[in-house]
Amino acid sequence: MKKKWGFGTFLLIVVAALAGCGPAQEATKETLTAQPVATPEPEKTAPSKIRVAFVTNNASDFWTIARRGTEKAQGELGCDVVFRIPSTGTAQEQQQIVEDLITAGVSGIAISPKDPANQTEMLNAAAGKINLITQDSDAPESNRACYIGTNNYDAGRAAGELIKQALPNGGKIMLFVGTLDAQNAQDRKKGIEDTLPGGNIEILGTRTDETDRTKAIANVQDTLVAQPDVACLVGLWSYNGPAILNGVRDSGKLGQVKIVCFDEEEETLQGVKDRHIFGTIVQQPYEFGYQSVKLLSELAASNRSRVPENKQIYIPVKTIVPSNVDEFWADLKKMKGQA
């Protein structure tokens, strides 16, 4: 017998079915809202390169060698190096270069100050904004973090010993340099003076040329005329060696006047090889460049472990005479990438 369903019974079944669907839909909604929302990770950016600068005090070939050292450090450390040469070689131009570099956002500067005594305010202002070190010529009264370069007083004493070898019987000498405002010039001069007293070598004086090479040669020629008995001419800056050599040659006195100088310009080394220059005291500008960039990179990373207590890192000098000039010159060419 077939069972008959009334309208009321049918309605109850439909309501029950709808009630059964409600919780299932609600659970689905809750499940969806409970799903964690993925938060995009912040975009990773490569750390910016350390950018440092190296500022010279003139445009001599000496700085070409220093530049090679900065390039080696740049390649090894992966930093950027801005190399600046003041074309006029003045303290005012150096100041403008430093200000421009700070504006450009370098983290540190290695500078050879032209006139340390009168640049202290500028150097201190720079040191208050970026890492500042001196190289080649120091500014000990400034707030520079460290000095890297030659102990110029000791270099002067080495030149004094070379002068004594050149003039075993004594004689008169004249010194030549760009300016005596620079600390390295003062220290070299003092080293020479302290090596010679009590002997038979007389220092007539010091002629300056403000890094004007034409004037540097003219100073030599004027000295040879005014002091015909001068026995040795001594150049304290790198270009002074070639200037003295050319001045002596133009005056027809090659071989009659001894020449002692500093640094390793090609004309100087050729003069030593030809025995027209008695000898030259060479620094290691390649190391100035390399060590300066390395230290500035460390300072940018807040690493001061290599800064000594006295804030001076000295690079030793070498005495170059005819017996060792060929070996030294060959090594120098390799450093400059010319070999």
C-alpha positions in Angstrom: 0.0 0.0 0.0 1.5 3.3 -1.1 2.0 5.9 1.6 0.5 9.3 0.9 2.3 12.5 2.0 0.4 15.5 3.0 1.4 19.1 2.2 2.5 19.8 5.8 4.8 16.8 5.8 6.4 17.9 2.6 7.0 21.4 4.0 8.7 20.0 7.1 11.1 17.9 4.9 12.1 21.0 2.8 12.7 23.1 5.9 14.9 20.4 7.4 16.9 20.1 4.2 17.5 23.8 4.1 18.5 23.8 7.7 21.0 21.1 7.0 22.6 23.2 4.2 23.1 26.3 6.4 25.9 25.0 8.6 27.8 23.6 5.7 27.8 26.9 3.9 28.7 28.7 7.0 31.6 26.4 7.7 32.9 27.0 4.2 32.8 30.7 4.7 34.7 30.4 8.0 37.3 28.2 6.4 37.9 30.7 3.7 38.3 33.6 6.1 40.7 31.5 8.2 43.1 31.1 5.4 46.4 33.1 6.0 46.8 36.0 3.7 50.3 36.0 2.1 52.2 39.2 2.8 54.7 40.0 0.0 58.3 40.1 1.3 60.1 43.4 1.1 62.1 43.7 -2.1 65.7 42.9 -1.5 68.2 45.5 -2.8 71.9 45.0 -3.3 74.0 46.9 -0.8 75.4 50.1 -2.4 79.0 50.2 -3.2 81.4 52.0 -1.0 82.6 55.1 -2.8 85.8 56.9 -1.8 88.1 59.6 -3.3 91.8 60.2 -3.6 92.9 63.9 -4.1 96.4 64.8 -5.1 98.3 68.1 -4.6 99.5 68.6 -8.2 99.6 66.9 -11.6 103.0 65.2 -11.6 103.7 61.7 -12.9 104.2 60.7 -9.2 100.4 60.5 -8.9 100.1 58.2 -12.0 101.8 55.5 -9.9 99.5 56.2 -6.9 96.5 55.9 -9.2 97.5 52.4 -10.1 97.5 51.5 -6.5 94.0 52.8 -6.0 92.9 50.8 -9.1 94.3 47.6 -7.6 92.4 48.2 -4.3 89.3 49.0 -6.2 89.5 45.7 -8.1 90.2 43.7 -4.9 87.6 45.4 -2.7 84.8 46.0 -5.1 84.5 49.7 -4.2 84.4 52.8 -6.4 87.3 55.2 -6.4 87.1 58.8 -7.6 90.6 60.1 -8.5 91.0 63.9 -8.5 94.0 66.0 -9.6 93.9 69.8 -9.0 95.1 71.2 -12.4 96.3 74.4 -10.8 97.8 72.7 -7.7 96.3 75.4 -5.4 94.8 75.0 -1.9 91.7 76.8 -3.2 91.1 74.3 -5.9 91.6 71.4 -3.5 88.9 72.9 -1.2 86.5 73.1 -4.1 87.3 69.5 -5.1 86.7 68.3 -1.5 83.4 70.2 -1.3 82.2 68.7 -4.6 83.1 65.2 -3.5 81.2 65.5 -0.3 78.2 66.8 -2.2 78.5 63.8 -4.6 78.2 61.5 -1.6 81.6 59.8 -1.2 82.1 58.1 2.2 85.7 59.1 2.6 88.6 61.2 1.1 92.4 60.7 1.1 94.0 64.0 0.4 97.6 65.4 0.1 97.0 68.9 1.5 98.8 71.6 -0.3 98.9 74.1 2.7 98.0 72.1 5.9 98.4 75.0 8.3 95.9 77.2 6.4 93.6 74.3 5.4 92.9 73.0 8.9 89.5 74.6 9.0 88.5 73.1 5.6 89.9 69.7 6.6 88.1 69.7 9.9 84.8 70.6 8.2 85.3 67.7 5.8 86.2 65.3 8.7 83.0 66.2 10.4 81.0 64.9 7.4 83.0 62.0 6.0 86.0 59.8 6.8 89.1 61.9 6.0 92.7 60.8 5.9 95.8 62.5 4.6 98.4 60.8 2.3 101.8 62.0 1.1 101.7 65.2 3.1 100.2 65.3 6.6 98.1 67.8 8.4 98.8 66.7 12.0 96.8 69.6 13.6 93.6 68.6 11.8 91.0 66.1 12.7 92.1 63.7 10.0 91.6 60.0 11.0 95.1 58.9 9.9 98.1 59.7 7.8 99.4 57.3 5.2 102.7 57.9 3.5 106.4 58.6 4.0 108.0 59.7 7.2 109.3 62.8 5.4 111.7 63.7 8.1 113.4 60.3 7.7 113.3 60.7 3.9 115.1 64.1 4.3 117.7 62.4 6.4 118.2 59.8 3.7 118.6 62.6 1.2 121.1 64.2 3.5 123.2 61.0 3.5 123.1 60.9 -0.3 124.3 64.6 -0.4 127.2 63.7 1.8 128.1 60.8 -0.5 127.8 63.2 -3.5 130.1 65.8 -1.8 132.7 63.9 0.2 134.8 67.1 0.2 131.9 69.4 1.1 130.5 72.3 -0.8 127.5 74.6 -1.2 124.0 73.3 -2.0 120.7 74.8 -3.0 117.3 73.3 -2.3 114.3 73.5 -4.7 110.6 72.8 -4.0 107.1 73.9 -5.1 106.2 75.5 -1.7 107.4 75.3 1.9 103.8 75.5 3.1 103.4 71.7 2.6 104.3 69.5 5.6 106.3 67.1 3.5 108.5 69.9 2.1 109.1 71.2 5.7 109.9 67.8 7.0 112.3 66.8 4.2 114.1 70.1 4.5 114.4 69.7 8.3 115.7 66.1 7.8 118.4 67.4 5.4 119.4 70.2 7.7 119.7 67.9 10.7 121.9 65.5 8.8 124.4 68.0 7.5 125.3 70.3 10.5 128.9 70.2 11.8 130.2 69.2 8.4 131.6 71.1 5.4 128.4 71.3 3.5 126.6 74.7 3.4 122.9 75.1 2.5 122.6 78.4 0.6 118.8 78.5 0.8 115.5 77.2 -0.7 114.0 78.3 -4.0 110.2 77.8 -4.5 108.2 77.7 -7.7 104.5 77.1 -6.8 104.5 73.9 -8.9 105.2 76.0 -12.1 107.7 73.9 -14.0 108.9 76.7 -16.2 109.7 78.7 -13.1 111.3 75.6 -11.5 113.8 75.4 -14.4 114.3 79.2 -14.3 115.2 78.9 -10.6 117.9 76.4 -11.4 119.4 78.6 -14.1 119.3 81.7 -11.9 121.0 79.8 -9.1 123.8 78.6 -11.4 124.4 82.2 -12.5 124.1 83.8 -9.0 126.1 81.0 -7.3 128.7 79.8 -9.8 130.4 77.7 -7.1 127.3 75.8 -6.0 128.3 72.1 -5.9 124.9 70.3 -5.6 121.3 71.1 -6.4 118.6 69.3 -4.4 115.0 68.9 -5.5 112.4 68.1 -2.8 109.3 67.3 -5.0 109.0 64.9 -7.9 109.1 67.3 -10.8 112.1 69.2 -9.3 114.4 66.4 -10.4 113.7 66.8 -14.1 113.6 70.6 -13.7 117.0 70.6 -12.2 118.4 68.2 -14.8 117.0 70.4 -17.7 118.2 73.6 -16.1 121.7 72.2 -15.6 121.8 70.8 -19.1 120.6 74.1 -20.6 123.3 75.9 -18.7 126.0 73.6 -20.1 127.0 72.3 -16.7 126.1 68.6 -16.8 128.7 66.6 -14.9 129.9 69.8 -13.1 127.1 70.1 -10.6 125.8 67.2 -8.6 122.0 66.5 -8.4 120.1 64.8 -5.6 116.3 64.6 -5.8 113.2 62.8 -4.8 110.8 60.4 -6.5 110.8 58.4 -9.7 109.7 60.4 -12.7 111.1 58.8 -15.9 113.4 61.8 -16.6 114.8 61.4 -13.1 115.5 57.7 -13.4 117.0 58.2 -16.9 119.2 60.9 -15.3 120.4 58.5 -12.6 121.0 55.8 -15.3 123.0 58.3 -17.3 124.9 59.4 -14.1 123.8 63.0 -14.6 121.8 62.7 -11.3 123.7 61.3 -8.4 120.7 59.6 -6.8 117.1 60.0 -5.9 115.1 59.1 -2.8 111.9 57.3 -3.9 108.7 56.9 -2.0 106.1 54.2 -2.8 103.1 56.1 -4.2 101.6 52.9 -5.4 101.3 51.9 -1.7 99.9 55.3 -0.9 97.0 54.7 -3.3 96.4 51.1 -2.4 96.6 51.5 1.4 94.5 54.7 1.4 91.6 53.1 -0.5 91.8 50.0 1.7 91.7 52.1 4.9 88.9 54.3 3.7 86.9 51.2 2.8 87.5 49.8 6.3 86.5 53.1 7.9 83.3 53.1 5.8 82.5 49.8 7.5 83.3 51.2 10.9 86.4 49.2 11.2 89.3 51.2 12.8 91.5 48.3 13.7 94.3 49.4 11.4 94.5 52.9 12.7 97.5 53.0 15.0 97.5 55.0 18.3 99.7 57.8 16.7 97.4 57.9 13.6 100.4 57.5 11.3 101.0 54.6 8.9 104.5 55.0 7.4 105.6 53.6 4.0 109.5 53.3 3.8 111.6 55.0 1.2 114.3 53.7 -1.0 117.6 55.2 -2.2 118.1 54.8 -6.0 121.5 55.2 -7.5 123.1 53.9 -10.8 123.8 50.5 -9.3 120.1 49.6 -8.6 118.2 51.9 -11.0 117.6 49.3 -13.7 116.1 46.8 -11.3 113.9 49.4 -9.6 112.7 50.9 -13.0 111.8 47.4 -14.3 109.7 46.8 -11.1 108.1 50.2 -11.5 107.0 49.5 -15.1 105.3 46.3 -13.9 103.4 48.3 -11.3 102.3 50.8 -14.0 101.3 48.0 -16.4 104.0 49.0 -18.9 106.1 45.8 -18.8 
